[in-house]
Structures are given as C-alpha cells and as structure tokens.
Amino acid sequence: MTRLLHISASPRGQASESLSLAEAYVAAVAGRPDVEVDHWDLWDGSLPGFGPDAAAAKMAVFAGEEPEGDAAAAWQRAIAAFTRLDAADAYLLSVPMWNGSIPYVLKQLIDVVSQPGMLFGFDPEAGYSGLLAGKKAVLVLTSAVYGEGRPTSFGIDFQRPYLEWWLDWAGVEDVTTIEFRPNLVTDQVDLVRAAAFDELREAALKL
Ligand SMILES: Cc1cc2nc3c(=O)[nH]c(=O)nc-3n(C[C@H](O)[C@H](O)[C@H](O)COP(=O)(O)O)c2cc1C
C-alpha cells in the first residue's frame, strides 16, 4: 500500500489553480487499490501553532532534556502533526507563491514538524541528516506574476528553492516539481495550464 498525503496550502477552494492541478494527480491515482490518499488542507484549523511553549520544548529536546508542563503539551501536538506526515510514503504539495515565497500556513507546518529525532537527526560534527529518506514528493507550484526568465521586476523565487531545500534536508530525494506560472499578460494561459495538467497526470503514473 502506498500512502499519499496531499498537503494543500491555498485557501482559495474552487478558485485555486494549485488545488485543481493537484486534484488531477489525485484523481489519476485514487482508483488504484494499492494507493490510499489523505488530504491535509492546511486551512482547516487542525494545524497546531508553534509559539513560546513549543519553541521551549524544542530547545529542551535539542539539549537532551524532557519538556515539562505547557511545553510538554505543545510538544505532543507537534508529535501528532509529525506522525500524520510520517505516516505517508509520498507527498503531493500544492503551493501558491505568496509574496515571493510560500503561504504562512505551510511555513507553520514546516516549523511544527521539523523536529530533532523526527524529521532530522543532528550530529555536532556531521551536521543534519534527513529522517524521511525513502519517501517521494511531487510539488505543484503556482504563481501569477513571477516566472522563470522574466525580469526581477516580476519577482524572485523563494518558493521552489525553499521547498526543494526543505525536502532535501528532510531526506526526501525523489522530488518532481511541476510549475504553473502564467504571466498576467500572456495570451497562452490555457495552453500553459493544459501542459501543467499533462505533467501532473504523467507524474501520477510514477507513483
Ligand atoms: C497573498 C498572495 C500573495 C501573492 N504573491 C504573489 C507573488 O509574490 N508572486 C506571484 O507571482 N504571484 C503572487 N500571488 C498570486 C498567486 O501566486 C497565484 O495567483 C497562484 O496561482 C495562486 O494559487 P492558487 O490559485 O492555488 O491559490 C499572490 C497571491 C496571494 C493571494
């Protein structure tokens, strides 16, 4: 059984480009008896925060201590979120560009689940090692203004490099990135969108 976790970061529901592209991928694999799909809509209110208690817990754990009281409770919430992430064999992340980077709910998820002994190991001499090795990921990235080859007055991409770095840091090596970045002024939007849908369906064959 392959467990696919679709993590969606757009709050735009039916109007979302990234969500509709990701849904084409899910539709292509959902009928398979060997695939189980979980959808984590990061706007559904289930994602815990990561504030003073959680940060204190993280620093305690890093120092080899047990978090206590409110910090322990916050740590349990982080563990529960990581457990849902870790239960998957493959990830589908649908992510719009927000202000050159990613929507804050996705950064919140990353801050909640990226924990020592869970997502990464750490050695004072060798540095970090990702603990999600063996899992794979498909990134569906959208933007409306930024696009490769456009002048920097159309923006700079901190979305794709950040997410690809995070997955690499976590040990996920098999990553396919599919972009849909129609320029606001292009007359080729439908063609570019159709090409992205084709890429998604093709990627789904490799799950
Ligand atoms: C809060 C916000 C910030 C955005 N920032 C950018 C940006 O920096 N660069 C860009 O090209 N598009 C930006 N956009 C446009 C979206 O990236 C684009 O419309 C994308 O396709 C939205 O994905 P979605 O339809 O899945 O929500 C922004 C949109 C929103 C709502």
The ligand as an SDF file (V2000), in Angstrom:
LIG
                    3D

 31 33  0  0  0  0  0  0  0  0999 V2000
   -1.4100   36.6990   -0.6330 C   0  0  0  0  0  0  0  0  0  0  0  0
   -0.9890   36.4770   -2.0510 C   0  0  0  0  0  0  0  0  0  0  0  0
    0.3190   36.7860   -2.4240 C   0  0  0  0  0  0  0  0  0  0  0  0
    0.7410   36.5480   -3.7240 C   0  0  0  0  0  0  0  0  0  0  0  0
    2.0390   36.8110   -4.0530 N   0  0  0  0  0  0  0  0  0  0  0  0
    2.4800   36.5530   -5.3050 C   0  0  0  0  0  0  0  0  0  0  0  0
    3.8480   36.7580   -5.6620 C   0  0  0  0  0  0  0  0  0  0  0  0
    4.6710   37.1890   -4.8760 O   0  0  0  0  0  0  0  0  0  0  0  0
    4.2330   36.4770   -6.9300 N   0  0  0  0  0  0  0  0  0  0  0  0
    3.3600   35.9900   -7.8540 C   0  0  0  0  0  0  0  0  0  0  0  0
    3.7730   35.7310   -8.9820 O   0  0  0  0  0  0  0  0  0  0  0  0
    2.0570   35.7400   -7.5480 N   0  0  0  0  0  0  0  0  0  0  0  0
    1.6110   36.0090   -6.2910 C   0  0  0  0  0  0  0  0  0  0  0  0
    0.3070   35.7620   -5.9530 N   0  0  0  0  0  0  0  0  0  0  0  0
   -0.5670   35.1440   -6.9750 C   0  0  0  0  0  0  0  0  0  0  0  0
   -0.6550   33.6500   -6.7580 C   0  0  0  0  0  0  0  0  0  0  0  0
    0.6030   33.0420   -6.5480 O   0  0  0  0  0  0  0  0  0  0  0  0
   -1.2680   32.9960   -7.9860 C   0  0  0  0  0  0  0  0  0  0  0  0
   -2.4990   33.5870   -8.2940 O   0  0  0  0  0  0  0  0  0  0  0  0
   -1.4360   31.4950   -7.7460 C   0  0  0  0  0  0  0  0  0  0  0  0
   -1.8230   30.8660   -8.9330 O   0  0  0  0  0  0  0  0  0  0  0  0
   -2.4640   31.2490   -6.6600 C   0  0  0  0  0  0  0  0  0  0  0  0
   -2.5770   29.8640   -6.4480 O   0  0  0  0  0  0  0  0  0  0  0  0
   -3.9830   29.2900   -6.0270 P   0  0  0  0  0  0  0  0  0  0  0  0
   -4.9040   29.6480   -7.1890 O   0  0  0  0  0  0  0  0  0  0  0  0
   -3.7630   27.8380   -5.8900 O   0  0  0  0  0  0  0  0  0  0  0  0
   -4.3890   29.9590   -4.7580 O   0  0  0  0  0  0  0  0  0  0  0  0
   -0.1590   36.0230   -4.6840 C   0  0  0  0  0  0  0  0  0  0  0  0
   -1.4630   35.7320   -4.3010 C   0  0  0  0  0  0  0  0  0  0  0  0
   -1.8910   35.9540   -2.9970 C   0  0  0  0  0  0  0  0  0  0  0  0
   -3.3070   35.6240   -2.6070 C   0  0  0  0  0  0  0  0  0  0  0  0
  1  2  1  0
  2  3  1  0
  2 30  2  0
  3  4  2  0
  4  5  1  0
  4 28  1  0
  5  6  2  0
  6  7  1  0
  6 13  1  0
  7  8  2  0
  7  9  1  0
  9 10  1  0
 10 11  2  0
 10 12  1  0
 12 13  2  0
 13 14  1  0
 14 15  1  0
 14 28  1  0
 15 16  1  0
 16 17  1  0
 16 18  1  0
 18 19  1  0
 18 20  1  0
 20 21  1  0
 20 22  1  0
 22 23  1  0
 23 24  1  0
 24 25  2  0
 24 26  1  0
 24 27  1  0
 28 29  2  0
 29 30  1  0
 30 31  1  0
M  END
$$$$
